[in-house]
Structure formats: structure tokens, C-alpha cells
Amino acid sequence: MRSGFFNSDITGYTDKGIPIFDRAEDAEFFARFFKSFLSNGVYPNPSSNLQVIVNDAMTIKVLPGHCYIEGFFGWEDVERVLTFQASESLDRIDRVVARLNLATRDIDLYIRKGVAAAIPVAPALERPQPNQGGDIYELGLADVFIAKNTNSITQQRITDSRMDSELCGIVTNMVSTVDATTLFIQLQNQVNENIELIQSAIDETLAGDILAKLTKDLEKLTIATTAVWKQLTTSTASAEELENDPELEYSWYTDVLFTCKANERVELQPNIPTSNLGVAPFVYSKDNSLRVYASDDLSGHQLLFIDCNKRKKNPL
């Protein structure tokens, strides 16, 4: 891993007597450092930084200003005059760019000439392709429309592109947002593991303790493994039972003792294993007993419930 910046120690000398340092770093290292927290573009203040304005004839002026490209800083402290090639028989759009050239080790201003056409478009900016590298990186400062058969440029034909983040943009602090994707995935995985642990605890040895603490103030109902389950038919089911379950999807039932009245509607909450056994979401109340329904014969299964609510049935 490369790291910096550290004081260097002299480890030797060249044959010309120049000291050799053990922590020396090059411009690429500095550029990568600055690139990590500043975005490409022109600086926001003053607003005229590298602005392109009309001059005369086929020339424009680029006002003084500063720019930042891929970790390298450039500035122009005087007005620069750039000259466009003469117009042609068709319209053309040229582009004024600030160009970083790593081969020549500089940033400078240039005109990229477009192609004359009936419907002209500005030339593409030159930038390194992903994973392919390259020495040139351009920022588009302005597009200039060169009308056919003309010998001058007007301000109306200059389109300022400095604010366009795709072409140029304004230098800003890149650490304005934090990519928390990896952290979120790790947190989600931990939450899932905890849920699995809690689920396992409820399903296994800690079920009784947890259920008791959560439901200490509620009445509990246990259906023993010895309970006898019978099956309803349309001829043996009551009107209320058919109203609750017209298709008799939950046709198996068992009656158990429970403190309630026939005119009460009792809501029971099954524990987690019970909810996987096809127990109906409704019960039939009688005096001091409940009829619990299921989709299959549950003989041999112990079922645990808690009383969630008791209220009077709606009068018929």
C-alpha cells in the first residue's frame, strides 16, 4: 500500500551527488490524493472563472480563472483570445475546452473544431476510457455556433457549458455524501442472524420463558395431545359456523374448556409453531368452552394459545 505524506530520509546519492529519498512521491500521488475529495470543473468564485465571451470577428475571449482536472490545478491570470477557423457552406459548432495533457504535463485552453453539417453537433470531449487510461482529459467551457457564410461571432451564439456537470461542472467537495452500501449490507446480515437466533429461541428451549414474559397478564389456552378432533359437515355445522367458513375450509374441530360466555367473541393468538398447522383464525364461543377449528385432524398435537381479546358478539 502506498501512503503519505511522510518525512523522507536520505538513503544514498546518485552518481551526480543528488540525494535519494526513501519517501519521495511523484505528481501522480498528489493528484490522486486531491482527486479523492475535489470534483472536476471550474471554481465557483468568481462566477466569471474561465467564462467565454465574444471579442471581435472570428475570435472570442476566455476570462481569467481557475480550474481543476483529475487532481491537477490550472489557472489563467490574463484574458486569452482564441481564433476560430472561417465559416463554411454549412453551419458548425466548435467547443472551447480546458485540456489536461499528462504527456506534455500541462493544462491549457483549446478550440475543438466541429464538423459542418445541416444539423451540426458539438464535438465530443476527449477523456480516458474506463480501464484503458489516456493522457487527455477535457472540460467543455462553451459551445460556439459558427454560422455558415459569416465572418463574425455574436454573444448569442456562445453557449456557456461551465455549469453542465457532464461537460465541465463546478469544483465541489466530493465528500458531501457517504456511500454506506457495504455497511448497510453488513448490518442487514447481522439483523438477519439475530432474527434467526430469536426465532430459534422461540421455537425451542426458550419458548416457554419468552411466551410467559410476553403474556403474563393474558389468559392462556392449551389443547392437549389427547384432544379428540371431529369433522363438520354442512348438515352438522351451525349457521354461525357456516357464516364464518362457508366452504368449511376449517372443518375439523375440538371443544375445550375456557372461561367465556356464549355471547362473547374470543380472539386467540397462536404461538409460532401452531400458526403453521392450519389453525383457523376464528373460534366458536359457548358458555365456558371454545370450539377451535383446523384444516386437518390435529390429534396428537399440543396447541398453545393466548387470549388476545374478548368482546360481545354483534347482535343478529
FIMARSE-625426 format. One record per residue (C-alpha): residue number from 1; residue in one letter; x, y, z. Coordinates in steps of 0.2 Angstrom, whole numbers, always signed. Example, Ala and Ser with C-alpha at 12.3 -4.5 7.8 and 13.67 -1.06 7.14 Angstrom:
BEGIN
1; a; +62; -22; +39
2; s; +68; -5; +36
END
This chain:
BEGIN
1; m; +0; +0; +0
2; r; +6; +17; -4
3; s; +4; +30; +9
4; g; +9; +48; +13
5; f; +14; +61; +17
6; f; +29; +57; +27
7; n; +46; +65; +30
8; s; +60; +57; +19
9; d; +76; +50; +25
10; i; +91; +51; +13
11; t; +96; +33; +9
12; g; +110; +37; -3
13; y; +116; +48; -18
14; t; +116; +47; -37
15; d; +132; +47; -46
16; k; +129; +66; -48
17; g; +128; +69; -30
18; i; +109; +71; -29
19; p; +101; +63; -13
20; i; +90; +48; -14
21; f; +75; +49; -3
22; d; +65; +34; +4
23; r; +48; +43; +5
24; a; +48; +53; -11
25; e; +32; +53; -21
26; d; +28; +60; -38
27; a; +14; +71; -45
28; e; +3; +56; -48
29; f; +2; +53; -30
30; f; -3; +71; -26
31; a; -16; +71; -40
32; r; -24; +55; -33
33; f; -24; +62; -16
34; f; -33; +79; -21
35; k; -45; +69; -33
36; s; -52; +60; -19
37; f; -61; +75; -11
38; l; -62; +88; -26
39; s; -73; +86; -41
40; n; -68; +92; -59
41; g; -73; +109; -65
42; v; -70; +127; -64
43; y; -70; +136; -47
44; p; -86; +144; -42
45; n; -79; +161; -37
46; p; -79; +172; -45
47; s; -93; +167; -57
48; s; -83; +173; -72
49; n; -70; +160; -70
50; l; -64; +155; -87
51; q; -80; +162; -95
52; v; -81; +163; -114
53; i; -87; +179; -121
54; v; -87; +187; -138
55; n; -72; +198; -144
56; d; -72; +203; -162
57; a; -73; +195; -180
58; m; -69; +176; -178
59; t; -62; +177; -160
60; i; -68; +175; -143
61; k; -60; +179; -126
62; v; -58; +167; -111
63; l; -58; +177; -95
64; p; -45; +174; -81
65; g; -49; +160; -69
66; h; -45; +143; -61
67; c; -50; +125; -65
68; y; -46; +108; -58
69; i; -45; +92; -68
70; e; -42; +75; -62
71; g; -31; +81; -47
72; f; -22; +94; -56
73; f; -24; +113; -54
74; g; -24; +126; -68
75; w; -26; +145; -69
76; e; -26; +158; -82
77; d; -22; +176; -75
78; v; -25; +186; -91
79; e; -38; +186; -104
80; r; -35; +173; -118
81; v; -40; +177; -136
82; l; -44; +162; -146
83; t; -47; +162; -165
84; f; -59; +151; -174
85; q; -57; +144; -192
86; a; -68; +153; -205
87; s; -86; +148; -208
88; e; -90; +135; -221
89; s; -105; +132; -233
90; l; -114; +123; -218
91; d; -116; +128; -200
92; r; -104; +121; -187
93; i; -102; +120; -168
94; d; -85; +122; -161
95; r; -81; +119; -142
96; v; -69; +129; -131
97; v; -60; +117; -119
98; a; -48; +117; -104
99; r; -37; +102; -108
100; l; -26; +92; -96
101; n; -12; +83; -105
102; l; -2; +72; -95
103; a; +11; +69; -109
104; t; +15; +87; -110
105; r; +12; +90; -92
106; d; +1; +105; -93
107; i; -17; +112; -93
108; d; -21; +124; -107
109; l; -36; +131; -117
110; y; -40; +125; -135
111; i; -54; +125; -148
112; r; -60; +109; -154
113; k; -67; +111; -171
114; g; -84; +103; -175
115; v; -90; +95; -192
116; a; -100; +107; -203
117; a; -117; +99; -206
118; a; -135; +104; -210
119; i; -139; +100; -192
120; p; -122; +102; -183
121; v; -117; +95; -166
122; a; -103; +99; -155
123; p; -88; +88; -155
124; a; -86; +75; -141
125; l; -74; +79; -127
126; e; -58; +68; -126
127; r; -57; +59; -110
128; p; -49; +42; -104
129; q; -60; +27; -107
130; p; -63; +17; -91
131; n; -49; +4; -88
132; q; -40; +10; -103
133; g; -31; +25; -97
134; g; -26; +40; -108
135; d; -16; +56; -107
136; i; -30; +69; -111
137; y; -45; +75; -101
138; e; -55; +89; -107
139; l; -68; +101; -99
140; g; -80; +109; -110
141; l; -81; +128; -106
142; a; -93; +134; -120
143; d; -100; +129; -137
144; v; -99; +142; -151
145; f; -111; +141; -166
146; i; -102; +146; -182
147; a; -115; +151; -194
148; k; -112; +147; -212
149; n; -105; +161; -223
150; t; -102; +173; -209
151; n; -86; +181; -203
152; s; -91; +186; -185
153; i; -97; +178; -169
154; t; -110; +186; -158
155; q; -113; +183; -139
156; q; -130; +174; -143
157; r; -120; +161; -152
158; i; -110; +156; -137
159; t; -117; +143; -125
160; d; -109; +143; -108
161; s; -107; +125; -103
162; r; -97; +128; -87
163; m; -112; +123; -76
164; d; -116; +107; -85
165; s; -108; +93; -74
166; e; -107; +81; -89
167; l; -96; +93; -99
168; c; -87; +104; -86
169; g; -95; +107; -69
170; i; -91; +117; -53
171; v; -77; +111; -41
172; t; -85; +105; -26
173; n; -81; +94; -11
174; m; -84; +76; -16
175; v; -87; +70; +2
176; s; -104; +78; +3
177; t; -112; +61; +4
178; v; -106; +44; +11
179; d; -109; +28; +1
180; a; -115; +16; +15
181; t; -120; +2; +4
182; t; -107; -10; +11
183; l; -110; -5; +29
184; f; -129; -7; +26
185; i; -127; -25; +19
186; q; -116; -30; +34
187; l; -129; -23; +46
188; q; -143; -31; +37
189; n; -134; -48; +38
190; q; -132; -46; +57
191; v; -150; -42; +59
192; n; -155; -57; +49
193; e; -143; -68; +60
194; n; -151; -60; +76
195; i; -169; -64; +69
196; e; -164; -82; +66
197; l; -157; -83; +83
198; i; -173; -76; +91
199; q; -184; -87; +80
200; s; -174; -102; +85
201; a; -175; -97; +104
202; i; -194; -95; +102
203; d; -196; -112; +93
204; e; -185; -122; +105
205; t; -180; -121; +123
206; l; -184; -103; +127
207; a; -201; -103; +121
208; g; -210; -106; +137
209; d; -200; -92; +146
210; i; -202; -79; +132
211; l; -220; -83; +130
212; a; -223; -82; +149
213; k; -215; -65; +150
214; l; -224; -58; +135
215; t; -241; -64; +140
216; k; -241; -64; +159
217; d; -257; -54; +160
218; l; -266; -64; +147
219; e; -277; -79; +149
220; k; -269; -95; +141
221; l; -277; -110; +132
222; t; -269; -127; +130
223; i; -276; -140; +119
224; a; -269; -157; +124
225; t; -262; -170; +113
226; t; -276; -181; +119
227; a; -290; -170; +112
228; v; -302; -178; +101
229; w; -305; -169; +84
230; k; -321; -171; +74
231; q; -326; -165; +57
232; l; -340; -154; +52
233; t; -352; -156; +38
234; t; -364; -144; +30
235; s; -378; -153; +39
236; t; -369; -153; +56
237; a; -362; -135; +56
238; s; -372; -121; +64
239; a; -377; -105; +55
240; e; -363; -95; +63
241; e; -350; -108; +58
242; l; -356; -108; +40
243; e; -356; -89; +41
244; n; -338; -89; +47
245; d; -332; -103; +35
246; p; -345; -106; +21
247; e; -333; -118; +12
248; l; -329; -127; +28
249; e; -311; -125; +24
250; y; -308; -127; +43
251; s; -319; -142; +45
252; w; -310; -151; +59
253; y; -314; -145; +77
254; t; -312; -149; +95
255; d; -321; -142; +111
256; v; -310; -136; +126
257; l; -314; -128; +142
258; f; -312; -109; +143
259; t; -319; -95; +154
260; c; -331; -86; +142
261; k; -349; -84; +138
262; a; -358; -89; +123
263; n; -362; -71; +118
264; e; -343; -66; +118
265; r; -332; -66; +103
266; v; -315; -73; +108
267; e; -299; -69; +98
268; l; -285; -81; +101
269; q; -267; -79; +96
270; p; -257; -95; +92
271; n; -239; -97; +96
272; i; -227; -98; +81
273; p; -227; -117; +78
274; t; -246; -118; +80
275; s; -248; -105; +66
276; n; -240; -117; +54
277; l; -253; -131; +57
278; g; -268; -124; +48
279; v; -277; -117; +63
280; a; -292; -106; +59
281; p; -291; -88; +63
282; f; -308; -89; +72
283; v; -316; -99; +86
284; y; -334; -103; +91
285; s; -339; -97; +109
286; k; -350; -107; +120
287; d; -353; -105; +139
288; n; -336; -109; +147
289; s; -330; -118; +132
290; l; -322; -114; +115
291; r; -323; -123; +98
292; v; -306; -122; +89
293; y; -305; -126; +71
294; a; -292; -133; +59
295; s; -290; -138; +41
296; d; -284; -156; +46
297; d; -286; -168; +60
298; l; -273; -162; +73
299; s; -275; -176; +85
300; g; -258; -179; +94
301; h; -253; -161; +93
302; q; -252; -149; +108
303; l; -258; -132; +104
304; l; -254; -116; +114
305; f; -264; -100; +113
306; i; -266; -84; +122
307; d; -282; -74; +124
308; c; -280; -58; +114
309; n; -297; -50; +116
310; k; -315; -54; +122
311; r; -329; -43; +117
312; k; -348; -46; +115
313; k; -354; -53; +98
314; n; -364; -41; +87
315; p; -382; -45; +89
316; l; -391; -54; +75
END
